[in-house]
């Protein structure tokens, strides 16, 4: 996959089959679009092109709203798009000036003059251009004028529930990992650096890797205890993770702590990746440390069953 930081770096593709979107999470709905894009490219003996943006448009249009959390970092999104076989990825800077582009300018200047689109694959509800004025209806009128074909993608359903990044975010915010992973089509993960903690887990016989997620926009699932898999130095391990405030010891700061099974190596300052398999329980304040340890023993037993 070739990656271009901005549309001006893109020098064209053979018979470009193009789709546009933020592709946050690259979930099953996105994967369906990518598959249709690849088929469209093959049908015209061309190449697949995705035109996406960074930062996310909401971050630019509503800079004071810090509520948006993303399913994928830019690095993760690139990895996923490459995995699913996209040939050209254009990541264009989204600015307020760009947001004022009218939909006719968008079609003429970007799709036709810059991307040289031969076939455009567009989601059934995709809107573009200033004030989201552009839609499939407008594109249908303009396509013959500018000489490109147009394909619409209908809503993608799983058990009659429309897949969307918003629904996946809601599932993760509620700790519903099974639904989130089902809609994603892969296991949700977070990556971060291991830092020194207070050593409370070690004192209970469960040393933890305290992990800091450096991308402030990355969505961290709901507080609680999870069965997870952990990638350390390209090797996978089972584990269990706590997200929350450690209420038994009156913690004041939200932490992410993972106990990696059958692992004793010092990994301070190392980067690890944590894959969410299932939530075990909510965070809870126990009467004392003995009660907490008993609960953790049970958490490990449940985690091992889930991971098995």
N, C-alpha and C positions, 0 to 999 in steps of 0.2 A: 504493500500500500504506500502510495506517495502522499505526503502531507504538505500542505501549503499554508503558511501563516499569512492569510489575507488573499483576497481574490486577485490582486495585482501580481502575485507570485505565480498564479496559475497560467500556464501557457497553452492550455487546451488539451482535449482528449479526443480520441477517434470516435466520431459519431456519439457524442456524449448523451448518456441516459442519466438524468439528474433527479435528485430529490432534495428537499429542503426541510430543516427542522433542528430543534435543540438536541434531540435524541438523548435526553437525560435517562440514564439507566440502561439504555439499549435493551428494553424489555421485549416480550414476545410480540407485541404489536409492532414495535420497531423492526424486529427480526423479520416479520412478514413483509414489511415495506422493503427491506433490504433484499429479500429473496425475489420479490417482484421486480425490483430495480435491476438485479442481476439478469433475470430472465428477459427483461425489456432490452437491456444492453446486448444480450446474445441475439435477440431477434433482429437487431439492426446491425449486427457485427460491429458493435461499439464497445465502449468502456463505461463502467459505473462511476458516478460522481456524487458525493454528498457535500452539500453546502450547509455548514452549520456556523454557530456563533460563539464567541467568548468575549466578555462575560455573558452570563445568562441575561436576556433582555430585561427581566424584572429587576435585576440588580442595578441596571442603568436608569430605567424609567422610574423606579421607586427606591432611590438610594437610602432613604431613612427606614425602610422596612427590612428588618433583619430576620424576618420569620422564615424566609425561603431557605430550605435545606435541600441539597441535591443528592441524588442516588449515586452519581458517579463523579469523581474528580475528572479533570481534563485528561490526565494520564490514563485513568481507568477507561474512559470513553474511547480513547484512541486504541487501547488494547482490544476492546470489545469489537469495535468496527473493523479492525484488521482481522480479528478472529473470524468474523462473519463474511469475509471475502470482498470488502469494498476496495476498489482499485485506486480511487482518488478521493482524498479528504481535504476540503478547504475550510479552514477555521478563520472566519472573518471577524475582525474587531467590531463588536456592537457598540455604537455610540448614539448619543441623542440626535446628532446630525443624520446618522444612517436611519434612525427610526422615522425621520420626516420624509423619507423617500416615498413618493406616491406609488401606487401599485402599477401604473402604466410605466413609470420610470424603472421600476423594479424589473418588470418583464423585459423592456427594451434594453436598458443599460446593463443589467446584471445577467439575466437568463440568456438573452440573445447575443448581445455584443461581447460579453466577457466569458460566459460559460459555453456559448455556442451550442445551446441545447438542441438536440434532435428529438428527444423524447422526455417528457416531464412526468414523473410519478408523484402524485400528491395525495396526502391523507384526505379522507372524506370531509373533515372539519377544519382543514388547514386555512388560516387567514394570514395575510401578509401585507406589507406596505403601511403607509401612514394610517393611524387609527384602525388598523386591521381591515381596511376597506376591500382588499383583494380577497377573492375566494375562488372556488372551483368554477362558479358561474361566470365570473369575469375572465378567468383564464380560458374558458371554452370559447368566449367571443374573440380573444386575442390570438389564440393558437394558429388559426388559419392565416391571419395577417402576417405573422412572423415565421410561418413555415415549420412549426414543430408539432409533434403528436402529443396527446394528453391522455394519461391513464389515472383513474380515480381508485383509491383504496377504500373499501367499506370498513365499518367498525369491526374490530376483531374481538370476538367474544370467547370467554372460557366459562362454561356453565352459565351462559347468558349474562355474564357480568363483563361489561366493557373494560378492557385493559387500558390503563393510563398511568402515567408517572404519578399523578395525584393520588390515585387509589393505592398504589404501592407505598407511597410515603405515609399515607394514613394507616396502612397495615403495620408498617415498621414503628410508627409512633405509638401504636397500641400493643407492640410486642408480638404481633401475629406474623411470626417468621415464616410459617408454613405457607400462608397465603401469598406473602411477598415473594418468596422463592418460586412459587408456582407461576405467578404472573411474570416474573423476571425471566424464567427459563434457565436459571442458574442460581448458585448460592450467593446471597448477599454478603459482602465483606467490607471491612474497614482496615486501613493500614496506618501504622504509626511507629513512633520511636519508643523504645523501652527506657524508662527513667527510674531513678531510685524512689521508693515509697517509704512508708513508715515501718515496714517489716512485720505487720500484724499477721499476715497470712502465714509467713514462715513460722511464727510463734505457735500457730495452730496446726502446724504440720502440712500446710498447703501454701508453699511459697508462690507468690504471684509476680508476673511481669506487668508492672504499671505502665500503661501505654498512653502516649499523648498523640492525639490526632491533630496534625498541623493545619490541615485545610479546614478553615472555620465554617465553610458552607457544606461540608460533608454531613449527611444525616446520620446521627447516632440513634439507634433504636431505643425504645422505652427502658427506663430503669428496671432492673431485675437480674435474675440469674439465668444464664444460657448455656446450653450444650454447644460447643464450638469445635472447629478444627483450626489449627494454627500452622501457618507456613513460616518456618525459620530456616534461613539459608537453603532455600529450595527443597526443604524436606517437610512433610506433613506429619502433624501430631494431633492426637485427641486432646481435648481440654474442656474446662468450664470457666465461664467468665461472669464477673459481677460488674454491673453498671449502676452507679448510684452514689449515695452519700455515707455509706457505712454507718447506719443509724445506731447500731449496738454500741459503737464507740463515739457516738455524737460527732460524726464527721461533718465538716462544714463545706467541703468542696466535692463536686461531682468527679468521680474517678472511674477509670476503665481498668480493671485488673483481671488478668487471665492466669489461671493455674494450668500449666501444660503437663499432661500426664507423662510419666516415665521420662522426665527431662531434668537434667541437673546443671546444664551448661550456663556460664555467666554470659548474659546477652545484653547487659547495659549498653545503651547508645546504639543498639542494633535496631534495624527496622524489621517489623514482623507484620504479617497479614492474618487477620482473624476472620474466619468464615462462620456465619451464623447458621446453625442447624435447627435449633428449637428453643423456645423459652421454657424454663423449668418452673419458675415461680416468681412472684413479686419480691421486691426487697422488703425486709422485715426487721423490726427491732426486737432482739432477743433479751431475755432477762439477764443473762450473763454469758461469759465466754464459753463455758461448757455447753450451754444450749446452742450457741452459734456453731461450735465445732460439730455437734451432733447433726445439725441441719446441713452443714457442708458435707459431712460423710454421706448423707442421703442424696445431696445434689450430685456427688460424684457417681454414686451408684446409678442414679437416673441417667446421667450423662453417658455413662458407659453403655447402657442399654440402647439409648438413642443412636449413639455413634456406631454401635454394632450392626 
